[in-house]
Amino acid sequence: MEIELNERVISRAIDPDGEKKLITKEEIFAHYNDLKNRLKTNIKKKIFYKVESIRILKEIKDNEYYKLDGYKSFDAFIKDYQLARTQVYIYLKLAKALQAGILNEDYIIENGIYNSLDKIESQETPIVKKSKQNPIKPLRFQLKKQESYDFYKSNAKFTGFLLDKLFSDEKEIIKKLMKEYKQLRG
């Protein structure tokens, strides 16, 4: 048995990005505008998919669906999906803002992820947790006696309170001790 192949005409699909022979300025300008419009459309599609990802990640985290696959934590889940932890937590902040009504999807689509994040961070909202870290740097000094070191080490918060109280209410004691210290140093 002999197999006969039919000749087929395969029409070539026109590649919209292929080089075009543009002759007039009008054709060049029209082509350029078409490229810009396609770029805007693609960017909006990409943002739209990100907004959808934002909603999906929030639902998975809030309902702890990741545990259904045996993940012990949400971080393990996102690591397995090769998502950047920072990016995911930015998405979750945006999801909370969407849920609270601070942002809407259209704002994110029009302005992008980072501009939307800037908007919610610039507002006083419970969505964005401010750093709990004390902006005052800790003191470092060395004590001469191990006994005093052990006491202050085990009572660090009291030590801070004591030093603040002395400074604010008992400046005379500080001046007296400073004078004594300078005399001992020589």
C-alpha positions as CSV (number, residue, x, y, z in Angstrom):
1,M,0.0,0.0,0.0
2,E,1.4,3.3,-1.0
3,I,0.7,6.5,0.9
4,E,0.2,9.6,-1.2
5,L,0.7,13.0,0.4
6,N,-1.5,15.8,-0.7
7,E,0.2,19.1,-1.3
8,R,-1.2,21.6,1.1
9,V,-1.0,25.3,1.1
10,I,-0.2,26.5,4.5
11,S,-1.1,30.1,4.8
12,R,1.4,32.0,6.7
13,A,0.0,34.0,9.5
14,I,1.0,37.5,9.4
15,D,3.3,38.4,12.2
16,P,2.1,41.7,13.6
17,D,5.6,42.4,14.9
18,G,7.4,41.5,11.7
19,E,9.2,44.2,9.8
20,K,6.9,46.2,7.7
21,K,8.0,48.4,4.8
22,L,6.7,51.7,5.9
23,I,7.2,54.4,3.3
24,T,5.2,57.4,4.3
25,K,5.3,59.3,7.6
26,E,1.6,58.6,8.1
27,E,2.2,54.8,7.8
28,I,5.1,55.1,10.3
29,F,3.1,57.2,12.7
30,A,0.1,54.9,12.4
31,H,2.3,51.8,13.0
32,Y,3.9,53.5,16.0
33,N,0.5,54.3,17.5
34,D,-0.6,50.7,17.0
35,L,2.5,49.5,18.8
36,K,1.8,51.9,21.7
37,N,-1.8,50.7,22.0
38,R,-0.8,47.1,21.9
39,L,1.8,47.8,24.6
40,K,-0.8,49.5,26.9
41,T,-3.2,46.6,26.4
42,N,-0.6,44.0,27.3
43,I,0.4,46.0,30.4
44,K,-3.2,46.3,31.5
45,K,-3.7,42.5,31.0
46,K,-0.5,41.8,33.0
47,I,-1.8,44.1,35.8
48,F,-5.2,42.5,35.6
49,Y,-3.6,39.0,36.1
50,K,-1.6,40.4,39.1
51,V,-4.8,41.7,40.7
52,E,-6.3,38.3,40.2
53,S,-3.2,36.7,41.8
54,I,-3.6,39.2,44.7
55,R,-7.1,37.9,45.4
56,I,-6.1,34.3,45.1
57,L,-3.1,34.6,47.4
58,K,-5.2,36.3,50.0
59,E,-7.9,33.7,49.9
60,I,-5.3,30.9,50.2
61,K,-3.6,32.5,53.1
62,D,-6.8,33.6,55.0
63,N,-8.5,30.2,54.7
64,E,-5.2,28.3,55.2
65,Y,-5.9,26.2,52.0
66,Y,-2.1,25.6,51.7
67,K,-2.5,23.1,54.5
68,L,-4.6,20.9,52.3
69,D,-1.4,20.1,50.3
70,G,0.6,19.4,53.4
71,Y,2.4,22.7,53.7
72,K,3.1,23.7,57.3
73,S,3.2,27.4,56.6
74,F,2.2,29.9,53.9
75,D,5.9,30.7,53.4
76,A,6.5,27.1,52.4
77,F,3.6,27.3,50.0
78,I,4.9,30.4,48.3
79,K,8.5,29.1,48.2
80,D,7.2,26.0,46.4
81,Y,5.5,28.1,43.8
82,Q,8.8,30.1,43.3
83,L,7.2,33.4,44.4
84,A,9.3,36.1,46.0
85,R,8.3,36.4,49.6
86,T,8.5,40.2,49.5
87,Q,6.3,40.3,46.4
88,V,3.7,38.1,48.0
89,Y,3.5,40.2,51.1
90,I,3.2,43.3,49.0
91,Y,0.3,41.6,47.2
92,L,-1.3,40.7,50.6
93,K,-1.1,44.3,51.8
94,L,-2.8,45.4,48.6
95,A,-5.5,42.7,49.1
96,K,-6.2,44.0,52.6
97,A,-6.5,47.5,51.2
98,L,-8.9,46.2,48.5
99,Q,-11.0,44.4,51.1
100,A,-11.0,47.5,53.4
101,G,-12.1,49.7,50.5
102,I,-9.0,51.9,50.7
103,L,-8.2,50.9,47.1
104,N,-10.2,49.5,44.2
105,E,-9.1,47.3,41.4
106,D,-9.4,50.1,38.8
107,Y,-6.9,52.1,40.8
108,I,-4.4,49.3,40.8
109,I,-4.9,48.6,37.1
110,E,-4.5,52.2,36.2
111,N,-1.6,53.1,38.5
112,G,0.3,49.8,39.0
113,I,1.3,47.8,42.0
114,Y,4.0,50.1,43.4
115,N,2.0,53.3,43.1
116,S,-0.9,51.6,44.8
117,L,1.4,50.4,47.6
118,D,2.7,54.0,48.0
119,K,-0.8,55.3,48.3
120,I,-1.8,52.9,51.1
121,E,1.6,53.4,52.9
122,S,1.2,57.2,52.8
123,Q,-2.2,56.9,54.6
124,E,-2.7,56.3,58.3
125,T,-4.5,52.9,58.1
126,P,-4.4,49.7,60.1
127,I,-3.5,47.9,56.9
128,V,0.1,49.1,57.0
129,K,1.7,48.2,60.2
130,K,4.3,50.7,61.2
131,S,7.6,49.4,62.5
132,K,7.5,48.5,66.1
133,Q,11.3,49.0,66.3
134,N,12.3,51.8,68.6
135,P,13.9,54.6,66.6
136,I,16.3,55.4,69.4
137,K,19.5,53.3,69.2
138,P,20.4,51.1,72.1
139,L,23.3,52.1,74.4
140,R,26.4,50.0,74.7
141,F,28.7,50.3,77.6
142,Q,30.9,48.1,79.8
143,L,30.4,47.7,83.5
144,K,33.4,47.1,85.8
145,K,31.7,44.5,88.1
146,Q,30.1,41.3,87.0
147,E,27.5,41.5,89.7
148,S,26.2,44.9,88.4
149,Y,26.3,43.5,84.8
150,D,24.2,40.5,85.8
151,F,21.7,42.7,87.6
152,Y,21.2,45.1,84.7
153,K,21.3,42.4,82.1
154,S,18.5,40.5,83.8
155,N,16.5,43.7,84.4
156,A,17.0,45.5,81.0
157,K,13.7,47.2,80.9
158,F,14.0,48.4,84.5
159,T,17.5,49.7,83.6
160,G,16.1,51.8,80.8
161,F,13.3,53.1,83.1
162,L,15.9,53.9,85.8
163,L,18.1,55.9,83.4
164,D,15.2,57.8,81.9
165,K,13.8,58.6,85.3
166,L,17.1,59.8,86.6
167,F,17.6,62.0,83.5
168,S,14.2,63.5,83.6
169,D,13.5,63.9,87.3
170,E,16.9,63.7,89.2
171,K,19.3,65.8,87.2
172,E,21.0,67.0,90.5
173,I,22.0,63.4,91.3
174,I,23.4,63.0,87.8
175,K,25.4,66.3,88.1
176,K,26.7,65.1,91.5
177,L,27.8,61.7,90.1
178,M,29.3,63.4,87.0
179,K,31.4,65.6,89.3
180,E,32.6,62.6,91.3
181,Y,33.4,60.7,88.2
182,K,35.5,63.6,86.8
183,Q,37.4,63.9,90.1
184,L,38.2,60.1,90.0
185,R,39.4,60.3,86.4
186,G,41.7,63.0,87.4
